Each structure stands twice: as C-alpha cells, then as structure tokens.
Amino acid sequence: MRIAAAGDDRKFAVFGALDYASGQLVWRLSPRKDGAAFVAFSTT
C-alpha cells in the first residue's frame, strides 16, 4: 500500500552552533549536506 504525501517533499540541511560567550544561536539552511556547505557555514 502506498499513501500519497500532501505536497512536494523537499530536503535541506540545517547547520547550527551556539556562541557560548554571547548566548546567540547561529544557523544556516543549505540545499545540500556536504563539506562545501559546512565550510560556508563555519566562515560566517
């Protein structure tokens, strides 16, 4: 049996970190989960 989903399925990666000194949460959405996306996140 197959049940149809309501709408289109989309995937994305979420990278995040907590700046301990300020208590601020830093995050970024990316269409892929790969090394280039992680490097782009870590340099912001």
N, C-alpha and C positions, 0 to 999 in steps of 0.2 A: 504494500500500500504506500502511496506517495501523497503527501499533503503539500499543497502549493503555499509558498510564503506570500505574505502580504507586501508587495512591492519588490524592488530590486535589492539584492544583497550586496553590501559594499564592505570592503575590508580596508582598514588603515591601522597604522602603528601609532602608539602614543608613547613618547619618551618624556620622562619627568624626573625631577630632582628637588630636594628641599635644601634651600640655602639656610644652613643651621644658624649662621650669625644674625640674619635678618628675620628668619622665620617665613620667608617668602617661598611659595611653591612656583617652580619654573617648569613649563611643559611646552611640548610642540607636537603637532599632528604631522604625520608623514604618509604618503601613499604607499611607501614600501618600508619593510623592516630589513635594512641592510647596513653595512658599515658606513657607507657614504651618508645615510640619513643620521646615523648616530654621531658621526663627526660633525655634521652640520648642527646638530643639537648641542653638542658639547662645546662648541666655539661661540655660542651665543651668550 
